[in-house]
Amino acid sequence: MTILLMIGIAVLGGLFGGKIFERIRIPMVVGYIIAGVILGDSGLKLVDASMTGLLTDIALGFIGFGIGSQLRYSVLKRLGGSIICISFMEAFGAFILVGIGVTLITNKLYMGLIFGALASATAPAATVDVLEEYQSRGPLTTSLLAVVGIDDAISLLLFGFGISLAGCLLGSGGGVLQSFIHPLLDLGGSVILGVILGFIYTRVLQLMRSKNETLILTAGLVVAACGIAEAMKLSLILTNMILGITVCNLAPMRMRRIQEAVGGFTPPVYVLFFVLVGARLNIFNLPQMGLIGVFYIILRAGGKFGGAYLGAVVSKAPTVVRKYLGLGLFSQAGVAVGLSLAAAKILDSAGHSELGGLVINVIAATTFVVQIIGPPCTKIAIVKANEVPEDMMHKIGRRFVKSPAETKIESKSNKTGGENAGK
């Protein structure tokens, strides 16, 4: 089968899968992923995700740019302190709970460190897709976008720390300081590259007169940013997120045109991306996750939710952020799977190849589970926070719609929380 036919089947399969799940009031992204499972390695084997890595990178670039393009300085200034606090607390919460739990189950501290580090990662793509599908707006939505955007950087730092300590315990690791330096360079390099490209973009943007020209410029620069980041071994998502933030704040009057231009181009790219995510998932790995996998899912969810809540309370974030942000942090995909491969190499080099295989199988199996439950949880969060506009309420099931009295109480408490955050 040619790659073009495979892409066509993937996009059409994702479209129909999304529409089916939309009919039963479940976020369409779940339908895209299930379509990928059916068409991919676990089903008909019509889609080979390994042949379309380039398209996946481009999709991640646009996802990062989309996140950044909605983060204005005025919003970041108001919520910045709470965003940083929440991001660190939710990542550390998952790291600590999963680390302790796996250590107790396996009686091996290095396994707890590895799984704890992997648990800190959150996949932004599925969360962002749900927010865009329901066109949500408000403090919870803004906080979610920012937190999932910078989560990769924090998870890389934690992974560097955890895998270094695990390597030392196994007698095959480098220094802890060395493991921290690389993620920090990754973070700094991504920020610098994103700012430089964003500045160039805003200068060239002044010469663009039509929506088509704006789309061509944006697509070209996002893809170029992906290529440069890949060549420099930097984060694709973080680089494009910083690019989006820079453009959003240097050219705020042009953002509407940019978002309209990109919005007409990205939907099929996103559908293809999530179908490929599903195509990679192997449902036959589910039985292999065992007790570790079950505890991993439960403890990771508890750590993410509890950490986000604690971080929001400490930073005096708005009430809706405290109550619901943790629900949007359950998804897990590319970063965790990629890091699990790196962890397996460490274990293999120490003569524990069977444990390396266990790590890969558990992360692959749990990724399938959380990718299915994550988007509906994000939907519940934005609906409970009353951030879905009226014209999108037809996509929400009746059981999720609040009464006028509940909405009034929520709005009042949210206003109070926002005033406290401003102080």
Residue pairs with C-beta under 8 A, 6 or more apart in sequence:
1 46
3 51
3 52
6 46
6 47
6 48
6 51
6 52
7 52
7 55
7 272
9 39
9 46
9 47
10 35
10 36
10 39
10 47
10 52
10 271
10 272
10 275
10 276
10 279
11 268
11 271
11 272
11 275
13 35
13 36
13 38
13 39
13 47
13 275
14 31
14 32
14 35
14 36
14 271
14 272
14 274
14 275
15 271
16 35
17 31
17 32
17 34
17 35
17 38
17 275
18 28
18 29
18 31
18 32
18 35
18 271
19 28
19 31
20 31
21 27
21 28
21 30
21 31
21 34
22 28
22 31
22 395
25 395
25 396
25 397
26 375
26 376
26 379
27 129
27 130
27 133
27 134
27 375
27 376
27 378
27 379
28 129
28 133
29 126
29 129
29 130
29 133
29 274
29 375
30 372
30 375
30 376
32 271
32 274
32 275
32 277
32 278
33 126
33 274
33 275
33 277
33 278
33 281
33 371
33 372
34 278
34 372
35 275
35 278
36 47
36 49
36 274
36 275
36 276
36 277
36 278
36 279
36 280
36 281
37 43
37 278
37 279
37 281
37 283
37 368
38 44
38 278
39 45
39 46
39 47
39 275
39 278
39 279
40 46
40 47
40 48
40 49
40 275
40 276
40 278
40 279
40 280
40 281
41 49
41 279
41 280
41 281
41 282
42 281
42 282
42 283
42 284
47 275
47 276
47 279
48 279
49 56
49 276
49 277
49 279
49 280
52 272
52 276
55 269
55 272
55 273
55 276
56 273
56 276
56 334
57 226
57 230
57 236
58 222
58 223
58 226
58 269
59 125
59 269
59 270
59 272
59 273
60 125
60 226
60 236
60 237
60 240
60 273
60 334
61 222
61 223
61 225
61 226
61 236
61 237
61 239
61 240
62 222
62 240
62 262
62 266
62 269
62 270
63 124
63 125
63 128
63 237
63 240
63 270
63 273
64 124
64 149
64 236
64 237
64 238
64 239
64 240
64 241
64 243
64 244
65 218
65 222
65 225
65 240
65 241
65 243
65 244
65 262
66 128
66 132
66 244
66 262
66 266
67 124
67 128
67 145
67 146
67 148
67 149
67 237
67 241
67 244
68 149
68 194
68 240
68 241
68 242
68 243
68 244
68 245
68 246
68 247
68 248
69 244
69 245
69 247
69 248
69 255
69 258
69 259
70 142
70 145
70 244
70 248
71 142
71 145
71 146
71 149
71 244
71 245
71 248
72 248
72 249
72 252
73 249
75 142
76 83
76 146
76 245
78 421
78 422
79 139
79 142
79 143
79 146
79 317
79 421
81 315
81 421
82 143
82 311
82 312
82 315
82 316
82 317
82 321
82 421
83 143
83 146
83 147
83 150
84 150
85 311
85 312
85 314
85 315
86 143
86 147
86 307
86 308
86 311
86 312
86 315
86 317
86 321
86 325
87 146
87 147
87 150
87 151
87 154
87 311
88 154
88 311
89 307
89 308
89 310
89 311
89 314
90 122
90 147
90 151
90 303
90 304
90 305
90 307
90 308
90 311
90 326
90 329
91 120
91 122
91 151
91 154
91 155
91 158
91 307
92 120
92 158
92 307
93 302
93 303
93 304
93 305
93 306
93 307
93 308
93 310
94 116
94 119
94 120
94 299
94 300
94 303
94 304
94 307
95 116
95 117
95 119
95 120
95 158
95 162
95 303
96 116
96 303
97 116
97 119
97 299
97 300
97 302
97 303
97 306
98 112
98 115
98 116
98 118
98 119
98 295
98 296
98 299
98 300
98 303
99 112
99 113
99 115
99 116
99 117
99 119
99 162
100 112
100 116
100 299
101 112
101 295
101 296
101 299
102 111
102 112
102 115
102 116
102 292
102 295
102 296
103 109
103 111
103 112
103 113
104 112
105 291
105 292
105 295
106 112
106 292
109 166
109 169
110 165
110 166
110 169
110 170
111 166
111 355
113 162
113 163
113 165
113 166
113 169
114 162
114 163
114 166
114 343
114 346
114 347
114 359
115 292
115 296
115 359
115 362
116 158
116 162
117 155
117 158
117 159
117 161
117 162
117 163
117 339
117 343
118 159
118 336
118 339
118 340
118 343
118 359
118 363
119 296
119 299
119 300
119 303
119 336
120 151
120 154
120 155
120 158
120 159
121 151
121 152
121 155
121 159
121 332
121 335
121 336
121 339
122 147
122 148
122 151
122 155
122 304
122 329
122 330
122 331
122 332
123 148
123 331
123 332
123 333
123 334
123 335
123 336
123 371
123 374
124 148
124 149
124 151
124 152
124 237
124 331
125 270
125 273
125 274
125 277
125 331
125 333
125 334
126 274
126 331
126 333
126 371
126 374
126 375
126 378
127 144
127 148
127 328
127 329
127 331
127 374
127 375
127 378
128 145
128 148
129 270
129 274
129 375
130 328
130 375
130 378
130 379
130 382
131 141
131 144
131 145
131 378
131 382
133 395
134 379
134 382
134 383
134 388
134 392
134 395
134 396
135 388
135 389
135 392
136 382
136 387
136 388
136 389
137 387
137 389
138 320
138 382
138 385
138 386
138 387
139 317
139 318
139 320
139 321
139 414
139 418
140 318
140 320
140 321
140 324
140 325
140 328
140 381
140 382
140 385
140 387
141 382
141 385
141 387
143 317
143 321
143 325
144 325
144 328
144 329
144 378
144 381
147 308
147 325
147 329
148 328
148 329
149 237
149 238
149 241
150 238
150 241
151 329
152 235
152 237
152 238
152 335
153 183
153 186
153 187
153 190
153 235
153 238
155 335
155 336
155 339
156 183
156 186
156 187
156 235
156 335
157 180
157 183
157 184
157 187
159 183
159 339
159 342
160 179
160 180
160 182
160 183
161 176
161 179
161 180
163 173
163 179
163 342
163 343
163 346
164 173
164 174
164 175
164 176
164 178
164 179
164 180
165 173
165 176
166 173
166 343
166 346
167 173
167 174
167 346
167 350
168 176
170 346
170 347
170 350
170 352
171 350
172 346
172 349
172 350
173 179
173 346
186 233
186 234
186 235
186 238
187 235
187 238
189 232
189 234
190 229
190 234
190 235
190 238
190 239
190 242
191 238
191 242
193 225
193 228
193 229
193 232
193 234
193 239
193 242
194 225
194 238
194 239
194 240
194 241
194 242
194 243
194 245
194 246
195 242
195 243
195 246
197 221
197 224
197 225
197 228
197 239
197 243
197 246
198 242
198 243
198 244
198 245
198 246
198 247
198 250
199 246
199 250
200 221
201 217
201 218
201 221
201 243
201 246
201 247
202 246
202 247
202 250
202 251
204 217
205 214
205 217
205 247
205 251
205 254
205 258
208 214
208 217
211 257
211 260
211 261
212 261
214 254
214 257
214 258
214 261
215 261
215 262
215 264
215 265
218 258
218 261
218 262
219 262
219 265
221 243
222 240
222 243
225 236
225 239
225 240
225 243
226 236
226 239
226 240
228 234
228 239
229 235
229 236
229 239
229 240
230 236
247 255
247 258
248 255
251 258
277 333
277 334
277 371
278 371
280 337
281 364
281 367
281 368
281 371
282 364
282 368
283 368
285 361
285 364
285 365
285 368
286 365
286 368
286 369
288 361
288 362
288 365
289 296
289 361
289 362
289 365
289 366
290 362
292 358
292 362
293 362
293 365
293 366
296 362
296 366
297 366
297 369
297 370
300 330
300 332
300 366
300 370
301 330
301 370
304 326
304 329
304 330
305 326
305 327
305 329
306 326
307 326
308 325
308 326
308 329
309 322
309 323
309 325
309 326
311 317
312 321
312 322
312 325
313 322
315 421
316 417
316 420
316 421
316 423
317 325
317 417
317 421
318 414
318 417
318 418
318 421
319 410
319 413
319 414
319 416
319 417
320 384
320 385
320 386
320 387
320 410
320 414
320 417
321 417
322 417
323 384
323 385
324 380
324 381
324 382
324 384
324 385
325 381
327 377
327 378
327 380
327 381
328 377
328 378
328 381
328 382
330 370
330 373
330 374
330 377
330 378
331 370
331 371
331 374
331 375
331 378
332 363
332 366
332 367
332 370
332 371
332 374
333 367
333 371
336 363
336 367
337 363
337 364
337 367
340 359
340 360
340 363
340 364
341 360
343 356
343 359
344 356
344 357
344 359
344 360
345 356
346 356
347 353
347 355
347 356
347 359
348 356
379 396
379 400
380 400
382 388
383 396
383 400
383 401
383 402
384 400
384 402
385 410
385 414
386 402
386 407
386 410
386 411
388 396
393 401
402 410
